[in-house]
Every structure is written in C-alpha cells, then in structure tokens.
Amino acid sequence: MQTQRHFPLEGASNFRDFGGYPTADGRTVKWRRLFRSDRLSELTADDHARLAPLGVRHIYDLRRASECAAAPTNWPGPSIIESPLFIDEAGPNTFERIAADEAARHDADLARKIMAQLYARLVTDPGPLAKFRPMFEHLAEPEATPALFHCSAGKDRTGVTCALILGVLGVSRDDITADFMLTQRYYGADEARKLRIAQIVEEAGLGFWSEEALVPIFTVEQAYIDVALDIVEAAGGPERFLIDQVGVGAVTLDRVRAVLLE
C-alpha cells in the first residue's frame, strides 16, 4: 500500500511528506520523518487535528523576519526554528525585484531569468549557506525528526533545501526533480494560482501586471531546480558541496543518513 505523500489541508495546499524515495545504495528515505509545506499561518483546528498524528517536533521556517511577522505560523506544539535563508537586510526579495522591473512585470522570459537567479543564489550566497550547516547538524540528532521545512509557497527556498537533503541521502536527481515538480500539482494549480496572483497584486497595490509574466513566479519549472542542482554537481555532488561549501562534517552527514534511511 502506497503511503500518503500529500496532505490536503484547509489552510495549506502544499503540505507533503518527502520521504519514501529509494537511494543509490539500496535503502529508502524513511516515511513520516521529513515534511515540507507552504506557509502555515492559516491552518485551522481541523488541520491541527489531522496533523497531530504526524508528531512533527520541529518546524524550520525559512522565511524572512518580515514574512514571519506578516503571517506567523499557527500550529501549537512543534518548536519553530527560525532559519531565514535570506534576511530582510539582504535586499529585496524576488517578488520585489520583479515588481521593481517594469519590463519583468510584462515579460515572462525576463521573470524566469530572475527566478533562475534566485535558485543560483540559494546555493552560492553566504546567507543560505550559513543556515544549511546548523540544519544538517540538527538533522543528525536522533530526536530531530519528524521535522518540517517551509517558506511562503513551499517551492523555492523549501525546494532547494529539500533537494539538498534528498541528494545527500542518495536519492537520484530524477526523483529529486520529480519531488520538486509536485508543487506544480498542489500549489501551482490553475485556479489556486489565479486566486493567489490576484490576492498578491491587490495587496501590493502594484498596478498592472501581465498574468503571463507572473505565472513563472507562482509556479515551479524544472529549469529552476536544474540551476541549483547543476551548481551542486559542479562542486562534486551533494556531499562534497555540503562538506566543502557549507562546512558540514562528513561524520555529521553519515549520522544524517543513519537517522533518515532504512
């Protein structure tokens, strides 16, 4: 019987288990140890009841402080580990960058280029690299899971973080990409996307935007994750990347695999 991966919730559309994938050495990523999601500020009492049996202990919030303040997590129980991959002081976020570029607000190809730059920054900028190290060190602890990783949409910052975790566990690139693309089914669905775009544009008061140009921001494309994974592969693969670029010890990564694989 296939274990349930996606959890349809009233207050979050992209909540899912990213375990269950086979690894190169013949093992499997444990189910019900690793979860990912979009923002958790709108969870309902029914959502809390449904999620309680998962026993999530820790929530890694990858958002900026301003995002956390605007939409605080509403889930009593798990501890929240603030792990902003980009801080507010680092400059405008991707949405703001595109908003500030009048051409990008009407040009889907230009919006895609800016999104690709985000994925490159997630594996090259000092800010994200500094946050990855304590994450992996914590995951090496037996009591660190079940854990959940999330940002606003659960697709960009969360997508790269989960890709690194699966990669160091030995999951194939094809499966990592397939897991990443599941967001297209749950968060990027046409009707949900249109509602989300309309909400964001109205809240931001940014005037006219081309919906075609906004689609690349509110969905995922394989080309995005390929940018990050290509950089990781060029560094020698996920393990060498985490050891050489992030500073995670090889012993720590062995412990992560011991905890999360069966």
N, C-alpha and C positions, 0 to 999 in steps of 0.2 A: 504494500500500500504506500502510495507516494505521500510524503509528509507535506503538509500545507506550507507554502512559501509566503504567499501574500495574505495579509490580514486586512480586509476591507473594514474601515472604521468610519464613524460619523465625522470625526474631527481630523483625520489624516488619511490621505489617499495612497501614499507611497510607503506604507509600513510593511516591511518584509524581512524574512529570515534569509541571510545569505550564506547559510551552511549547506551541507549536503553534496558539495561538489567533490568529484574524485581528484586525487593528486597523482603526481608523476611516479611516486614510489608505491602506489597501490593502496594508499589509505584514503580516508574520506574526511572532509571537514565536518565536525560534529554539528548536528542539528540543535537548534534551541540554545545556542551559545552566542551567536552573533546576529544582531539585528540592525536594520538601517531604516531611516524614515525621513519624511519632510517634517516641518515644524510641528510641535506638539502642544501648541497654545490653545487649540480648540477641541481638545479631547473632552468627551462627555462622560457622564457617570457610567453609561453602558460601555463605553470604550474602556474605562478603568477596570470594569468587571471582566471584560473579555481578555484584557492584557494581564491581569493579576496572575493567572496560572503560569505565565512565562517566567516569572520570577526574576525579571530584569533587576540587576543590582546597581548598575552604573549607567549613566547617560553621558556620552561625550557630546557636548554642544559645540559645534564647530563654527558657530556664527560670531559675528562682531558683537561687541557690547551693546551697541545701539539697536541691533536686531533683537537681542535678548530682552532689552528693556521694552521694546515696542510690542513684542509677542512672547512673553515669558512662558516657559514650559509649565503645563498644567497636568502634572502626573505625580501625585503624592506617593512616596515610597522610595523609588530609586534615588541614589545620590547623583547630583549633577556635577560633572567635571568640566569646567569651562576650558575649552581648548580652541580658541579662535585662531583659525588658520591665517586670517588677515585681521589686523586690528584697525580700529577707526582711524588712527593716526597714520596708517599706511597709505591713505589717499582714497579716492572714490572707488566704490565697488563697481562691478562690471555693468550693472544696470545704469548706474550714474555715468559711467564712461560713455556708454552708447547714447544716453539721454543728452549728454553734452555735445555730441557729434551730430549735427543736423543731417549730414549725409547718411550716417548709420541708421538714423531713425526711419529712413525710407529705402534703405539698400540692404537686402537680406545677406548678400555676399559679404558686405563690409561688417555686418553684425556677426557673421560667422567667424570672420578673421579675429574680431575682438574676443569672441568666445574661445577660440583656439589659443589666443594669448593667455587667457585665464588658466587653461589647463597646463600650459608650459610653466607659468608662474607657480602653480601648485607643487611642482616638483623641482623648482630651481630657486625660488625666493627664500631668503633666510627665515622669514616668519613661519611658513608652513613646515619647513624642515626642522625648526626648533620644537614645534609641537608634536611632530611624529615620534620623536625619541621617547618622551615620557609615556605616550600611548602604548608603544610596544613594550616598554619596560613594565607597565602595569598589566598588560595582557599576559605577560609571562607568569603572573601570580595566580595560583590555583583558585583564589576567591574572586578573581577579577571579572568573571563571567557568571551569568549571562550579561552581556553589555550591548548597548545600542549607540549607534553613531548617527547624528543627524545635523542638518543645516536648515535652510529655509525651505528648499524644494526637495532636498534629499537626492540631488542628482549630480552637482558639480563637485563641491568640496567633499561631500559624502561619497560620491562616486570614485574619486581618486583615492580617498582613504581606504575604502573597501577593496579597491583594486590592489593596493599595496599589501593589505592583509592577506587576501587570497593568493597573491603572487608569491609571497614568502612562504605560504603554506604548501606551495607546489601545485596550485590549480593552473590549468592550461590557459593560455591567452584567449583561446576561443571561448572558454567558459567564463572567464573574467569579463570579456566583452559582452557576452550574452546576458550576464547578470546586470551589467551596466545598462544595457538596452531595455531591460524590463521596465525602467522608468517611463519609457515611451508609451507603454501599455497602461500604466497606472496613474502617472502624473500628467503625461502629455496627451491624454485622450482629447479628442476634438472639442467636445462640449465643455469639459472641465477647463481646458486650456483657454477657450474663448472667454469663459467667465472670469478666469484668473487675470487674463490680459486686460479685460475691461475694468476689473477692480483696481489693478495696479495703475493703469493710466489715469483713472479717475482720482485715485488717492494722491498721485504725484502731481496732478494738475499740469501736465506737460504739453497739453495741446495736441496737435495732430501727430499721429504716428501711423505708419503703414503696418497693418496687421501682418503682412507678409514678412516685413523686416523684424517684427517682434517674435515670430514663431521660433527662430533659432535660439532665442534667449530662454524660452519657456519649455523647450523640449531638449532631448539629447540626440546626438548623432554620433555614429561610430568614429567619425573623423576626430571628434573631440578627445575621446579617451585614447585614440591612437597617438595623438600628440604626446600625452603624458607617458604612455607605455613605451613609445619609441625612445624617449629620453632615458627612461629607466633601463631599457635594454642596452642602450649605448653605454650606460655606466656599468654594464656587466650583469644585468638582471636584478630582480628584486632584492635578493640577499646582499649582493655586493653594493647595490645602491644604498640600502639601509645601513650597512656597515661603514661604507666609505663616505657617503654624502650626508647621512643623518647622524651617524655616531652610535648606532645601536650595536651592542656587542654580539658576537657570534653565539656565545653561550646563552644570551637572552633569547635569541631567535630560536635556538634549539628548545628552550623551555616553552616558548610560544607554541611551537609545533607539538610538543608533548601534551600541552593543555588542550589544544583545539583539534587535534587529529585522533582518529580511531582506526 
